[in-house]
Amino acid sequence: MNRSAPTDTGRKPKIGLALGSGAARGWAHIGLLNALDRAGIKIDVVCGTSVGAVVGGVYASGRLPILEEWVRSLSRLNMFRYADIKIAGGGLIGGDRLVALLDEHLSEVRIEQLATPFAAIACDIATGHEIWLSRGPLVPAMRASFALPGLFGPVQLNGDWLVDGALVNPIPVTVCRALGADLVIASNLNADIIGKQRRRGSRKMKAAETDVEKEWRSFASLGKGGRLRRRLLGPLFKTENDAPSVFSVMVASLAIIQDRLGRSRLAGDPPDVTIAPKIGHIAQFDFEKADELIAEGDAAATRALEEIHEAIDALA
């Protein structure tokens, strides 16, 4: 029997939400949060890694509808306009345009002032240590958490150079518990990624990569300095004898790392409920597919409601 609200049998457990990494697939987190809100499930702690930190931080600030409106407006062309190509600085994209967009609404927000406790997960590039960003300005913390190596340059915070938290904790269940959550719901965006890639077959990899890489090559050619950028970046997207390009190998390798590490971390400290949207068919850079991703995140959370209510009742 489906229910829209938990049974009031005693003390309500503090609910934590661990939002995992997954690049564009992270828009599914928005649908998940909408479904939980609609069901009357109040989230008391939010922790996020990479895109999970972006969605989680915006949610904790009370501005999720603004983010949802923006992502639904994205096309592939205007998404790439936010990518400020850089030849140096530790990554292909500077990230300044994306940060400016976040700053429009969140520049004055500090994490410790949020109504909902929040932490963004990053990785110290010098030591490999997992860093929990739970104090200080919100936007730099989110920026550090999504600093995907090779794509975005590292971010310096408190004297340390930080990169994407997916390298150390793709789905931060442990952090939710450390911040006081009694019950943890995990949103895993990579649950069906590897199997789908395997079923497609290795000969399909080159074909699967073409759309994003064509966009990157076109973008690298735009505007002043386009010819130089094309010459410098072109080899990253070049394929020979059906072999995948450097860019494809980098992206696929990071996806595998996130999947395997995520499985290991979840086995060591399993969440009480795992929500796994069926989005393996959507590529990591399909940012323009927000409508589909949000809908599937909503559907996945709706399917999990009975399990969530049972978990809440068990702890109440």
Secondary structure by P-SEA (a helix, b strand, c coil): cccccccccccccbbbbbbbbbccccaaaaaaaaaaaaacccccbbbbccaaaaaaaaaaaccaaaaaaaaaaccaaaaaaaccccccccccccaaaaaaaaaccccccccccccccbbbbbbcccccbbbbcccccaaaaaaaaaccccccccccccccccccccccccccaaaaaaacccbbbbbbcccccaaaaaaaccccccccccaaaaaaaaaaacccaaaaaaaaaccccccccccccaaaaaaaaaaaaaaaaaaaaaaaccccbbbbccccccccccccaaaaaaaaaaaaaaaaaaaaaaaaaaac
